[in-house]
Amino acid sequence: MQEGSACSIGNHKALNTDYVSKLKKSSEQGEGGKFVRQANRFITPFGDNEGELPVEANRYRLIWAPVCPWAHRSIIVRSLLGLEDVISVGTLDPVRPDKEISDWAFTLDKDNVDPVLKVHYLSELYLDTDPNYTGRPTVPAVIDLKTKKVVNNDYFNLTRYLETKWTKFHKEGAPDLYPIELRDEIDKFNDDLFDKLNNGVYKAGFARSQEAYNDAVINVFKKLDELEERLEHSRYLFGDKITEADIRAYVTLVRFDIAYYNAFKVNLKRLKDYKNLWAYARDLYQTKGFGDTTNFDAIKKHYHLCCVPNPYKILPLGPDLSEWNTEHNRDKREYK
């Protein structure tokens, strides 16, 4: 992703020059100008088996940026399952630091340092874990507080671990976000959702050819059309209860009109132009764990000041965010 911010940090740990050189030369561009997202590096699962990450209260710190959809969904699940007192959270500035590589900074904290991990930049944690790491430092990143190392940045599976491996710490009455009888169907749905919508908006925004852009945008709106039809027949994507699939859909939908529509040029329609999707998104937003973890100001700043060329750092005034709190009636409808 592209950098470019007004962020300035004073004394900090210098990055290895070899790492800077390798990362500057790395590319997430595939054939034909297509955007190809980098693979996750730290993918050890949580569990009780040998070689897995032990499930222990107060052992881990989850690093996130409110702008990132992948990180946001782990925060939503943490809230819905009542894991706030079990896994601590560190929050990164939505505006990337003014550095020669893509990075994240703890400039929201006192002295620009995470109060627990005592680092300025996310890249410090990645390089302390693996001095040969050459990818972008990404969120979410789970840090083992015993070692101060990154142990998991597998955003695609992290929420599923929280839902299935951390059950002994779930609050009383916590929702079953990943019902065993629906897991195969949810997984298949999520794979397609990620390819065409979640990551599809990035394929459009970071395309380097007209053809790659066109293909991505067409797939984005085909998927939105499919979701619109599906939500005509049920309150949520898999019936009358929120599941993992709804969380993955929400984090893209809530960023659509304020960021992706204009910054990434996915502008055939707005979310507001879809009757069911717009009401569905508001339904989720007004549910505890969703709207209260959504930071529109951070989202707007990141995508308009960091992700796209904006030499004068002009921040759009719209859209009207008060509409997210308007009546949705999804809870009153009859579905067939």
C-alpha positions in Angstrom: 0.0 0.0 0.0 1.1 3.5 -0.6 2.4 5.8 2.1 2.3 9.6 2.5 1.4 11.4 5.7 2.1 14.4 7.8 3.1 12.2 10.7 6.4 13.0 12.4 8.0 11.0 15.1 11.1 12.0 17.1 13.6 9.5 18.5 13.0 6.0 17.3 14.8 2.8 16.5 16.4 2.9 13.1 15.3 0.1 10.7 17.8 -2.3 9.2 18.8 -0.8 5.8 18.6 -4.2 4.2 15.0 -4.5 5.3 14.2 -1.1 3.9 15.8 -1.9 0.6 14.1 -5.2 0.2 10.7 -3.9 1.1 11.0 -0.9 -1.2 11.8 -3.4 -4.0 9.0 -5.8 -3.1 5.8 -5.7 -5.1 2.2 -6.9 -4.8 1.6 -6.4 -8.4 0.9 -9.5 -10.6 0.5 -10.0 -14.3 -1.6 -7.6 -16.2 -1.5 -4.9 -13.5 -3.4 -7.0 -11.0 -3.0 -6.5 -7.2 -1.8 -9.6 -5.5 -2.0 -9.4 -1.7 1.1 -10.7 0.2 0.7 -13.9 2.2 0.6 -13.9 6.0 3.9 -14.9 7.6 2.9 -15.9 11.2 0.2 -18.5 10.9 0.7 -20.8 13.9 -2.8 -21.6 15.1 -4.1 -21.3 18.7 -5.0 -24.6 20.4 -4.0 -27.2 23.0 -1.9 -29.4 20.7 1.9 -29.5 20.5 3.2 -26.7 18.5 0.1 -24.5 18.8 -0.2 -21.2 20.6 -1.4 -21.8 24.1 -4.8 -20.2 25.0 -4.0 -18.2 28.1 -5.7 -15.1 29.5 -3.6 -11.9 29.6 -0.7 -13.5 27.6 -1.3 -11.7 24.3 -1.7 -8.2 23.0 -3.7 -7.6 19.8 -2.4 -4.8 17.7 -4.9 -3.2 15.3 -5.6 -0.1 13.3 -9.3 1.0 13.2 -8.9 1.7 9.5 -8.1 -1.9 8.6 -11.1 -4.2 7.9 -9.0 -7.4 8.7 -8.1 -6.0 12.1 -11.6 -4.6 12.7 -13.2 -8.0 12.4 -11.0 -9.4 15.2 -12.0 -6.5 17.4 -15.7 -7.0 16.7 -15.4 -10.7 17.6 -13.4 -9.9 20.7 -16.2 -7.6 21.8 -19.1 -10.0 20.9 -17.5 -12.9 22.8 -16.5 -10.8 25.8 -12.7 -11.2 25.5 -11.9 -7.6 26.4 -10.4 -8.6 29.8 -8.6 -11.6 28.4 -6.7 -10.1 25.3 -5.4 -6.5 25.6 -5.3 -4.2 22.6 -2.9 -1.7 21.2 -4.1 0.9 18.6 -2.1 2.3 15.7 -2.5 5.8 14.2 -4.7 5.7 11.1 -2.3 8.0 9.2 0.9 6.2 8.3 4.2 7.7 9.5 6.2 9.7 7.0 8.8 7.0 6.2 10.4 5.5 3.2 8.5 2.2 3.7 4.9 1.2 4.5 4.6 1.1 8.3 2.3 1.8 11.2 3.0 4.0 14.3 1.9 4.2 17.9 1.5 8.0 17.7 -1.9 7.8 19.6 -0.1 6.9 22.8 2.0 9.0 25.2 5.5 9.7 23.8 4.5 7.9 20.6 5.2 4.5 22.2 2.9 1.6 22.9 2.6 1.6 26.7 3.0 -2.2 27.0 5.4 -3.1 24.2 7.5 0.1 24.3 7.9 0.4 20.6 7.3 3.3 18.2 6.5 1.3 15.0 4.8 -2.0 14.1 7.9 -2.9 12.0 10.0 -3.1 15.1 7.9 -6.0 16.4 8.1 -7.8 13.1 11.9 -7.4 12.8 12.5 -8.3 16.4 10.5 -11.5 15.7 12.2 -12.3 12.4 15.2 -10.2 11.3 14.8 -11.6 7.8 11.2 -10.6 7.4 10.7 -8.7 4.1 7.0 -8.1 3.9 4.8 -5.2 4.9 4.1 -5.2 8.7 0.4 -5.8 8.9 -2.5 -5.8 11.3 -4.0 -7.6 13.1 -0.8 -8.7 14.8 -1.0 -10.9 17.9 2.0 -10.3 20.2 3.1 -12.8 22.9 3.8 -10.7 26.0 6.2 -13.2 27.4 8.5 -12.9 24.4 7.4 -9.6 22.8 7.3 -11.5 19.5 4.6 -11.5 16.8 3.1 -15.0 17.0 0.1 -14.6 14.6 -0.9 -12.2 11.8 -3.2 -14.6 10.1 -6.2 -12.3 9.7 -8.1 -14.9 7.7 -8.2 -17.4 10.5 -7.8 -15.3 13.7 -11.5 -14.7 14.3 -12.2 -18.4 13.9 -9.6 -19.2 16.5 -11.2 -16.7 18.9 -14.6 -18.3 18.2 -13.6 -22.0 18.6 -10.3 -22.1 20.6 -11.0 -19.4 23.2 -14.4 -20.7 24.3 -13.4 -21.2 28.0 -13.0 -17.4 28.2 -16.2 -16.5 26.3 -18.7 -14.4 28.4 -21.9 -16.1 29.5 -24.5 -16.0 26.7 -21.9 -15.3 24.0 -23.2 -15.8 20.5 -22.2 -18.8 18.5 -20.6 -17.0 15.6 -19.4 -20.1 13.9 -22.0 -22.9 14.3 -20.5 -26.3 13.7 -23.4 -27.3 11.4 -22.8 -24.3 9.2 -19.0 -24.1 9.1 -18.5 -25.7 5.7 -21.1 -23.5 4.2 -19.8 -20.3 6.0 -16.2 -21.1 4.9 -17.2 -21.5 1.3 -19.2 -18.3 1.4 -16.4 -16.4 3.1 -13.8 -17.5 0.5 -15.9 -16.1 -2.3 -16.8 -13.0 -0.3 -13.1 -12.3 0.3 -12.1 -12.8 -3.3 -14.8 -10.7 -4.9 -15.7 -8.1 -2.2 -13.4 -7.8 0.8 -10.2 -8.0 -1.2 -12.0 -7.0 -4.5 -12.1 -3.4 -3.5 -8.4 -3.4 -3.1 -7.9 -5.2 -6.4 -9.7 -2.2 -7.9 -8.0 0.5 -5.9 -4.5 -0.9 -6.5 -5.0 -2.0 -10.1 -2.3 -0.9 -12.5 -4.2 -1.5 -15.7 -7.7 -0.6 -17.0 -8.4 -4.3 -17.5 -7.5 -5.3 -14.0 -9.5 -2.4 -12.6 -12.6 -3.3 -14.7 -12.5 -6.9 -13.8 -12.3 -6.1 -10.1 -15.1 -3.5 -10.1 -17.4 -5.8 -12.0 -16.8 -8.6 -9.5 -17.4 -6.2 -6.5 -20.8 -5.2 -7.8 -21.8 -8.7 -8.8 -21.1 -9.7 -5.2 -23.0 -6.8 -3.8 -26.0 -7.6 -6.1 -25.9 -11.2 -4.8 -25.8 -10.1 -1.2 -28.7 -7.7 -1.8 -30.8 -10.6 -3.1 -29.8 -12.9 -0.3 -30.7 -10.3 2.3 -34.2 -10.1 0.9 -34.9 -13.5 2.4 -33.2 -13.3 5.9 -32.2 -10.7 8.4 -28.6 -11.9 8.4 -26.5 -13.8 5.8 -27.2 -17.2 7.5 -30.7 -16.7 9.0 -31.8 -14.9 12.0 -28.5 -14.9 14.0 -25.2 -13.1 13.4 -22.3 -15.3 12.2 -18.7 -15.0 11.2 -19.9 -14.2 7.6 -21.8 -11.1 8.8 -18.7 -9.7 10.5 -16.7 -10.2 7.3 -19.3 -8.5 5.2 -19.8 -5.6 7.6 -16.2 -4.4 7.7 -16.2 -3.8 4.0 -19.7 -2.4 3.8 -19.1 0.1 6.6 -16.1 1.5 4.7 -17.7 1.5 1.3 -19.3 4.9 0.9 -16.8 6.8 3.0 -13.6 5.3 1.5 -13.8 2.7 -1.2 -16.5 4.4 -3.4 -14.3 7.4 -4.2 -10.7 6.6 -3.1 -10.7 3.2 -4.8 -13.1 4.2 -7.7 -15.6 1.4 -7.0 -18.3 3.9 -7.9 -21.0 2.2 -10.0 -23.3 2.4 -6.9 -23.1 3.5 -3.3 -24.0 1.2 -0.4 -26.9 3.6 0.1 -28.3 2.7 -3.3 -29.0 -0.9 -2.1 -32.2 -1.2 -0.1 -31.4 -4.4 1.7 -27.7 -4.0 2.1 -27.9 -0.4 3.4 -30.6 -1.4 6.0 -28.6 -4.6 6.9 -25.4 -2.5 7.4 -27.2 -0.1 9.7 -28.7 -3.0 11.6 -25.3 -4.3 12.3 -23.8 -0.9 13.0 -26.5 -0.4 15.7 -25.6 -3.7 17.4 -23.1 -3.6 20.2 -19.6 -4.6 19.1 -20.1 -3.2 15.6 -20.8 0.5 15.6 -19.0 1.2 18.8 -15.8 -0.3 17.3 -16.2 1.6 14.0 -14.1 4.8 13.8 -15.3 6.7 10.7 -12.8 9.6 11.3 -9.9 7.2 11.2 -11.2 5.4 8.2 -11.6 8.6 6.2 -8.2 9.9 7.2 -6.4 6.7 6.2 -7.9 6.1 2.9 -7.9 9.7 1.7 -4.6 10.8 3.2 -2.5 7.6 2.8 -3.9 5.2 0.2 -4.4 7.5 -2.8 -2.4 10.4 -4.1 -3.5 13.5 -2.3 -0.7 16.1 -2.4 -2.7 18.9 -0.6 -4.1 16.5 2.1 -7.7 17.6 1.5 -10.1 15.5 3.5 -13.7 15.0 2.1 -16.5 16.5 4.2 -19.0 13.8 3.5 -20.8 11.5 3.6 -23.5 12.2 6.2 -22.7 9.8 9.1 -25.9 10.5 11.1 -27.8 8.2 8.7 -26.1 5.2 10.2 -28.4 5.6 13.2 -31.6 5.8 11.3 -34.3 3.1 11.6 -33.5 0.0 9.6 -36.6 -2.2 10.3 -34.7 -5.4 9.7 -35.9 -6.7 13.0 -39.5 -6.1 12.2 -39.7 -7.6 8.7 -41.0 -10.9 7.7 -38.7 -12.9 5.6 -39.5 -15.6 3.1 
